[in-house]
Amino acid sequence: MSWQRDESAVTWYALTLDYTAAKWPYAAPNHRKSIAEALTDATEAMFTSDELPYPAMDIRRALRTWAFSNRLRGATEPPEDLAAVVRWLNTATVPVIDLNRPGTGAARCRTLLGRISRKQDGTAAAANTANRKRAVLNNLMQYAIEVGALPANPLKAVKWTRPRTLKTVDPRTVINSDQARRLLAAVGQQGERGERMVAFFGCLYYAALRPEEAVDLRCENLASLPDHGWGELILTNSEPRSGTWWTDSGSARQRRELKHRPRGETRPVPLHPELVALLSEHLKNYPPGSDGRIFTGPRGGIFNDRAYLGIFHRARAAAFTPAESASLLARRPYDLRHAAVHLAQCRSTRTASRRPGGPQRGCPAAGLCQVHLRAARRGQAPHRGSHQAPRRRIDDV
């Protein structure tokens, strides 16, 4: 790269273009999206002037959808309505070396960190969001050092207090088994779409699947689906929704390995008898799609977020009392996954308390990820760990 020979010639915008091009082939779609969001916000703090010749929303759209997306997917020219903005961006940002400049670099870095810590309306961003964007900036600075655009990471010279993030599940969001059964019954009363989604939401509640794992569920994942008793899933993939700007194919979802697991690794999941019954009934009424997908829409398509969120919220309003509806209980489908811990551990705690010595430290709760520690302490179950122990404990109650 020619600009490696002259640090002062490397603008912020040029660096971000090269960085995103280097990261794109190896990043998951949602990570690509996170990078684009962080760099779009950060670039707003790196313009040479506060007087912008184009509306802020047009500049953000040029950055997010062209510079950090379509350009990387093979498009050679920006859309006509953004072409002038893109030409302006080539000369609109300060040299990257300004971040290391004595006297003014620290102030520029503080402005940069301040921008990623705020929403567009100026209010504070969520702690997880700010920390995620800070991680992107740190990685960008490391890339700049590697290619010779910066001598050192300027962000390390600025004291920045990392926002404290929530590391536990709020127990007020966790529904009990009676509320869960009412909710699933109400889902089935929302027309044909709702009937097709009962077992889908059942997978979130009884098996602690993520929505993107349930969307991708196929017949080949059903290791055991008996007439009675426990069954088992072997999860192999998930299909998270990231949006059409960030996938390789331009579709809203892209199939990939399980979250936090290397490609090819599987995850066995025990199926509660009630979920076995729901899945059996679903497969009897709605045969799998042509690719073996278990959950499809009336026209055979993949469940989209808008469809299942609409069904979920209507069912929640119908199933819950006014007080429950106004509370934090199961306000989003993912809360069903948190509630899945209730099925086994609350019963295992009661069972263990009847044994000599009380509850045992070797129970699966020891393997809970940190975000579920509070729920575990309140008597709820893990997502992972031994399958047989929770089964025995539940069957004993």
C-alpha positions, -999 to 999 in steps of 0.1 A, spaced: 0 0 0 14 34 -10 2 51 21 24 30 43 53 52 33 37 84 45 17 82 77 4 117 74 -13 108 41 -35 81 57 -69 95 65 -93 79 89 -117 70 61 -90 53 41 -79 33 71 -115 21 78 -119 10 42 -88 -11 43 -96 -25 78 -131 -36 69 -119 -52 36 -94 -72 57 -120 -83 83 -149 -90 60 -140 -125 47 -134 -139 82 -161 -122 102 -196 -136 108 -224 -115 95 -234 -101 128 -198 -92 136 -196 -74 102 -227 -55 113 -211 -46 146 -180 -34 129 -200 -12 105 -220 3 134 -190 11 155 -170 27 126 -200 47 114 -204 63 148 -166 68 152 -162 84 118 -186 112 129 -160 122 154 -132 123 128 -144 148 102 -121 178 94 -150 202 100 -182 203 120 -199 220 91 -211 191 70 -222 196 33 -247 167 34 -274 155 59 -260 134 87 -283 105 78 -271 104 42 -235 103 54 -243 75 78 -261 56 51 -231 60 28 -208 46 54 -229 18 67 -245 5 35 -218 13 9 -183 17 24 -187 -10 51 -211 -33 32 -219 -33 -5 -184 -23 -15 -171 -54 2 -197 -76 -15 -184 -68 -50 -203 -36 -59 -180 -13 -79 -200 20 -77 -221 35 -49 -258 41 -56 -264 73 -76 -280 91 -46 -249 85 -25 -222 90 -51 -215 126 -41 -213 118 -4 -189 90 -11 -166 113 -31 -167 138 -3 -158 112 23 -125 105 5 -112 139 18 -135 146 47 -117 129 76 -85 138 95 -52 119 91 -51 89 115 -18 102 129 -36 131 145 -47 106 172 -11 104 183 -2 141 179 11 156 211 -12 181 227 -43 174 205 -43 137 201 -57 129 235 -86 153 231 -94 137 197 -94 103 213 -117 114 240 -141 128 214 -139 95 196 -146 74 227 -174 98 237 -191 93 204 -192 55 205 -206 58 241 -237 77 230 -267 70 208 -275 93 178 -299 113 200 -270 120 225 -282 98 253 -259 71 268 -256 39 249 -261 6 266 -229 -6 284 -226 -37 262 -229 -16 231 -202 9 242 -179 -19 252 -184 -38 219 -177 -6 199 -146 1 220 -133 -34 212 -137 -27 174 -118 6 178 -90 -12 196 -88 -38 169 -87 -10 143 -58 7 161 -39 -26 162 -45 -30 125 -32 5 119 0 -3 138 5 -35 118 3 -17 84 24 13 96 -3 39 98 3 45 135 33 40 158 12 30 188 -24 26 200 -34 62 210 -65 49 229 -43 34 256 -30 69 265 -66 80 274 -82 69 307 -116 55 298 -139 39 324 -154 7 310 -192 8 315 -204 -18 339 -225 -45 321 -252 -66 335 -239 -101 340 -270 -118 355 -305 -126 343 -332 -104 359 -354 -129 377 -384 -106 370 -383 -117 334 -385 -155 342 -419 -171 338 -429 -202 357 -443 -235 342 -479 -225 346 -473 -192 328 -453 -209 301 -481 -234 294 -506 -206 292 -484 -187 268 -478 -217 245 -516 -225 245 -522 -188 235 -497 -191 207 -517 -220 192 -548 -199 192 -533 -173 169 -544 -189 136 -524 -212 114 -492 -192 119 -496 -196 156 -503 -233 154 -470 -237 135 -451 -218 162 -462 -237 194 -434 -262 192 -410 -235 180 -415 -215 212 -416 -248 231 -380 -254 220 -369 -221 235 -387 -228 268 -382 -265 273 -348 -270 255 -332 -235 260 -326 -231 223 -317 -198 209 -342 -185 183 -317 -188 155 -311 -225 166 -348 -232 165 -352 -216 131 -325 -239 117 -338 -271 133 -341 -300 109 -352 -336 110 -316 -347 110 -311 -330 144 -337 -352 160 -316 -380 175 -345 -394 195 -382 -385 195 -399 -414 214 -437 -419 219 -432 -413 256 -404 -399 279 -373 -379 271 -359 -373 236 -327 -357 224 -315 -332 198 -280 -329 183 -276 -293 173 -252 -287 145 -258 -252 131 -277 -220 138 -291 -194 114 -289 -160 130 -306 -130 114 -282 -102 107 -298 -85 77 -293 -85 40 -264 -60 41 -241 -84 60 -245 -119 46 -225 -133 17 -257 -142 -2 -277 -110 5 -304 -130 24 -314 -119 58 -300 -151 75 -268 -171 70 -263 -206 83 -232 -210 104 -217 -230 133 -231 -229 167 -225 -198 188 -191 -199 207 -182 -232 191 -158 -241 163 -172 -252 130 -182 -289 131 -188 -291 168 -222 -303 179 -243 -297 211 -265 -325 225 -298 -312 240 -322 -333 261 -359 -329 251 -384 -326 279 -413 -351 275 -437 -322 270 -415 -309 242 -413 -343 227 -451 -343 225 -452 -308 210 -427 -317 183 -444 -350 175 -477 -332 171 -461 -305 150 -445 -330 126 -477 -349 123 -496 -317 113 -469 -299 94 -444 -321 74 -408 -307 72 -398 -285 43 -379 -297 13 -346 -291 31 -358 -310 62 -365 -278 81 -389 -285 109 -404 -250 113 -417 -233 81 -444 -208 74 -477 -215 56 -460 -211 22 -430 -231 31 -406 -202 39 -383 -197 68 -398 -181 100 -389 -144 100 -385 -122 130 -415 -101 123 -438 -130 120 -429 -148 152 -425 -116 172 -460 -106 162 -474 -140 172 -455 -139 205 -467 -105 216 -503 -112 207 -502 -145 226 -485 -129 256 -513 -103 258 -539 -130 256 -523 -155 281 -512 -131 309 -533 -113 334 -532 -75 333 -506 -74 361 -484 -100 343 -487 -82 310 -475 -50 326 -446 -67 342 -412 -77 328 -423 -113 325 -412 -128 291 -413 -96 272 -393 -111 244 -389 -147 231 -353 -149 243 -367 -147 279 -381 -182 273 -346 -195 270 -337 -179 304 -369 -195 319 -357 -229 307 -334 -230 337 -366 -232 359 -376 -266 346 -348 -287 360 -328 -269 387 -357 -258 409 -368 -294 411 -333 -307 414 -327 -283 443 -358 -297 461 -347 -333 454 -312 -326 465 -324 -310 497 -341 -343 507 -308 -361 504 -282 -364 532 -260 -334 531 -285 -312 511 -278 -298 476 -246 -311 460 -221 -288 445 -215 -312 416 -249 -306 401 -250 -291 366 -256 -256 380 -218 -254 385 -215 -253 347 -237 -223 342 -224 -193 323 -221 -162 345 -251 -145 330 -273 -172 347 -257 -173 381 -284 -152 398 -311 -174 382 -293 -205 394 -291 -192 430 -329 -187 428 -334 -223 420 -333 -224 382 -316 -248 358 -286 -247 335 -284 -247 297 -256 -272 296 -242 -301 316 -252 -336 323 -284 -346 307 -293 -376 328 -291 -359 362 -317 -332 354 -339 -359 338 -338 -381 369 -345 -352 392 -375 -339 372 -389 -374 369 -386 -379 406 -408 -349 414 
